[in-house]
Amino acid sequence: MARLVPGATVPGMPITAVVNQKGGVGKTATVAHVAGAIAAAGGRALVVDLDPQGHLTDALKVQEATGPATLAAALTGEWTGKTPELIVGHSTTAAGGALDVVPTALEMFTVSRTLDQMRAREHRLARILAGVGDYDQVLIDCPPSLDIITDNALTAVDGLLVPVQAEDSSLRALRLLLSQVAAVDADLRETPLHLHGMVASLVRRPLTTLARTVLEQLDHLEDLPLLGTVPLAVVVTEAWRMGQTIATYAPDSEHAVVYRELAAVLLQASA
């Protein structure tokens, strides 16, 4: 990995990567619902769908980007326009907040291969995000892999929020992720990434003995606090069907409370 290009990180705007190379752990839900909580409280939130599978784009009922102005084309340099042209407005709130989206594009599936041939390839996303405008928080939905696309996210952001599941495999996935973070900190960043913490997602109730044991182990990890637990429930599926976040679909639900608490952690870290 190349050394950090001076000025490649994004100054003055809080950006968080929601990341775990393990799939199906709730990354997309975390991004959408934390951003929704920020918007519901009157803030401006931008979510970036960096995952070629496009679950965030689909969940928020935003049309997948088609050329020439797409995130994929911006990352590879095939499109060099202004970053706001990539942004799609999703919703505004009664409190004056807004939720905006940078949707994925079909071409994201080939971006890794193209970036591997480019110079300063780990810093493409940082340069794009430098032009997005004024947001209280930018959240990036990362793909379930530790590839060059994820390296771009880890280079561009201030901190990480890590969704996990109450399964043994989560512990191994965390070790791999923290190893990747250490490498990025050493080779690509001037300042180390801030680890906001973990959120246990899709937790079935009542807890099994295994789930309880894993949650206890996660809760005792140093430097990576367990910030909350999100139970598996139909209300999340219902919100997805409507293209809404929990903050607007079910603001009094247990889930909405957890995501508001996560939003508060991110906002306080950037205050």
NULO-912998 format. One record per residue (C-alpha): x, y, z. Coordinates in steps of 0.1 Angstrom, whole numbers, plus 5000, padded with zeros to 4 digits. Each point is the difference from the previous one (the first is absolute). Layout:
% NULO-912998
> px, py, pz
> X, Y, Z
...
This chain:
% NULO-912998
> px, py, pz
> 5000, 5000, 5000
> 5012, 5035, 4991
> 5007, 5027, 5026
> 4973, 5026, 5007
> 4997, 5027, 4974
> 5000, 5033, 5019
> 4965, 5015, 5002
> 4984, 4968, 4988
> 4978, 4996, 5031
> 4969, 5021, 5003
> 5005, 5030, 5023
> 4973, 5014, 5023
> 4971, 4976, 4993
> 4993, 4969, 5022
> 4999, 4969, 4979
> 4994, 4965, 5014
> 5005, 4966, 4983
> 4976, 4973, 5010
> 5022, 4970, 4993
> 5003, 4963, 5005
> 5013, 4976, 4974
> 4975, 4974, 5012
> 4967, 5003, 4980
> 4965, 5001, 5015
> 5010, 5017, 5032
> 4978, 5031, 4997
> 5023, 5025, 4984
> 4974, 5014, 4976
> 4973, 5003, 5028
> 5025, 5017, 5022
> 5009, 5026, 4974
> 4964, 5008, 4990
> 4985, 5001, 5035
> 5028, 5020, 5016
> 4998, 5025, 4972
> 4963, 5001, 5004
> 5003, 5007, 5037
> 5023, 5029, 4992
> 4976, 5014, 4974
> 4970, 4996, 5024
> 5019, 5021, 5026
> 5004, 5028, 4975
> 5035, 4991, 4987
> 5012, 4995, 4964
> 5012, 4965, 4993
> 5015, 4985, 4968
> 5003, 4963, 4994
> 5023, 4985, 4974
> 4993, 4965, 4986
> 5035, 4987, 4993
> 4988, 4964, 4998
> 4996, 4988, 4964
> 4970, 4978, 5012
> 4981, 5032, 5006
> 4979, 4990, 5030
> 5000, 5035, 5014
> 4989, 5015, 4967
> 4972, 4974, 4997
> 4989, 5004, 5036
> 4995, 5037, 4997
> 4982, 4996, 4967
> 5025, 5022, 4982
> 5007, 4993, 4963
> 5034, 4984, 4993
> 5022, 5026, 4983
> 5005, 4998, 4963
> 5027, 5018, 4980
> 5018, 5021, 4996
> 4999, 5014, 5035
> 5003, 4970, 5023
> 5021, 4991, 5030
> 5017, 4973, 4981
> 5010, 5024, 4972
> 5012, 5026, 5025
> 5022, 4974, 5018
> 5016, 4988, 4968
> 5004, 5035, 4986
> 4978, 4994, 4970
> 4978, 5028, 5012
> 5015, 5032, 5015
> 4970, 5022, 5007
> 4989, 5017, 5033
> 4992, 4976, 5029
> 4966, 5014, 5007
> 4989, 4986, 4967
> 5003, 4966, 5015
> 4976, 5007, 5029
> 4963, 4992, 5000
> 4977, 5015, 5026
> 4980, 4973, 5019
> 4979, 5019, 5026
> 4997, 5030, 5022
> 4986, 5000, 5035
> 4977, 5022, 5020
> 5029, 5010, 5022
> 5018, 5015, 4969
> 5023, 4971, 4995
> 5009, 4983, 4967
> 5011, 4965, 4989
> 5019, 4999, 4967
> 5015, 4970, 4981
> 5029, 4993, 4977
> 4986, 4968, 4983
> 5020, 4972, 4987
> 5003, 4990, 4964
> 5003, 4968, 4981
> 5035, 5009, 4990
> 5011, 4998, 5036
> 5005, 4963, 4995
> 5031, 5007, 4978
> 5014, 5030, 5019
> 5024, 4979, 5021
> 5017, 4986, 4969
> 5003, 5035, 4985
> 5014, 5016, 5031
> 5026, 4973, 5004
> 5017, 5015, 4969
> 4999, 5036, 5012
> 5024, 5022, 5020
> 4988, 5014, 5033
> 4972, 4975, 4997
> 4991, 4999, 5037
> 4992, 5037, 5001
> 4974, 5004, 4972
> 4970, 5000, 5024
> 5016, 5026, 5023
> 5004, 5024, 4971
> 4964, 4995, 4989
> 4986, 5005, 5035
> 5020, 5032, 5004
> 4975, 5016, 4976
> 4967, 4988, 5014
> 4990, 5031, 5020
> 4989, 5006, 5036
> 4987, 4970, 5019
> 4998, 4993, 5037
> 5010, 4964, 4992
> 5009, 4979, 4970
> 4996, 4962, 5004
> 5015, 4975, 4976
> 4985, 4966, 4994
> 5030, 4978, 4993
> 5001, 4968, 4980
> 5004, 4967, 5018
> 5037, 4997, 4991
> 5034, 5014, 5009
> 5009, 5011, 4965
> 5011, 5033, 4984
> 4965, 5014, 5002
> 5000, 4995, 5038
> 5035, 5015, 5001
> 4986, 5031, 4983
> 4974, 5002, 5028
> 5025, 4995, 5028
> 5022, 5027, 4985
> 4973, 5026, 4996
> 4982, 4997, 5033
> 5006, 5012, 5036
> 4986, 4970, 5018
> 4984, 4965, 4998
> 4968, 4986, 5012
> 5000, 4962, 4999
> 4967, 4980, 4998
> 5004, 4964, 5014
> 4979, 4970, 5006
> 4998, 4979, 5032
> 5019, 4972, 4983
> 5035, 4984, 5004
> 5009, 5011, 4965
> 4997, 5036, 5010
> 5031, 4998, 5022
> 5022, 4987, 4972
> 4986, 5026, 4976
> 5008, 5027, 5026
> 5036, 4989, 5002
> 5004, 5001, 4962
> 4984, 5035, 4999
> 5022, 5014, 5027
> 5031, 4986, 4982
> 4988, 5018, 4969
> 4995, 5032, 5019
> 5035, 4998, 5015
> 5015, 4996, 4965
> 4980, 5030, 4987
> 5010, 5021, 5030
> 5036, 4992, 4995
> 5002, 5004, 4962
> 4973, 5023, 4988
> 4990, 5024, 5028
> 5016, 5029, 5018
> 4977, 4995, 5030
> 4986, 4967, 5013
> 4964, 4990, 4995
> 4977, 5006, 5029
> 4981, 4968, 5010
> 4966, 5012, 5011
> 4990, 4965, 5009
> 4977, 4971, 4991
> 4963, 4995, 4997
> 4986, 4965, 5003
> 4974, 4996, 4973
> 4973, 4975, 4991
> 5000, 4985, 5035
> 4974, 4973, 5005
> 4981, 4999, 5033
> 5000, 4983, 5023
> 5037, 4998, 4999
> 5016, 4966, 4997
> 5028, 4990, 5023
> 5025, 5005, 4971
> 4987, 5034, 4991
> 5002, 5011, 5036
> 5036, 4988, 5002
> 5010, 5017, 4968
> 4984, 5033, 5011
> 5019, 4998, 5033
> 5033, 4994, 4982
> 4993, 5029, 4976
> 4991, 5023, 5030
> 5034, 4994, 5015
> 5021, 5009, 4969
> 5024, 5028, 5007
> 4998, 5032, 4979
> 4968, 4988, 4982
> 4970, 5005, 5022
> 4967, 4983, 4994
> 4977, 5030, 4995
> 4966, 4982, 4997
> 4980, 4970, 4990
> 4974, 5000, 4972
> 4975, 4971, 5002
> 4988, 4982, 4970
> 4964, 5012, 4994
> 4975, 5004, 4972
> 4998, 5038, 5004
> 5034, 5003, 4982
> 4987, 4980, 4970
> 4968, 5021, 4999
> 5021, 5032, 5000
> 5021, 4987, 4971
> 4968, 4992, 4980
> 4990, 5036, 5003
> 5035, 5013, 4992
> 5000, 5017, 5034
> 5023, 5001, 5030
> 4989, 4988, 5035
> 5002, 5037, 5011
> 4970, 5008, 4978
> 4983, 4967, 4998
> 5000, 4990, 5036
> 5015, 5028, 5021
> 4989, 4986, 5033
> 5014, 4965, 4994
> 5028, 4985, 5019
> 5020, 5000, 4968
> 4996, 5037, 4995
> 5013, 5006, 5035
> 5032, 4980, 4993
> 5006, 5018, 4967
> 4995, 5034, 5017
> 5026, 4990, 5026
> 5024, 4989, 4973
> 4995, 5033, 4981
> 5007, 5019, 5032
> 5033, 4981, 5004
> 5011, 5010, 4965
> 4989, 5037, 5004
> 5016, 5004, 5034
> 5033, 4986, 4986
> 5001, 5027, 4974
> 4988, 5029, 5022
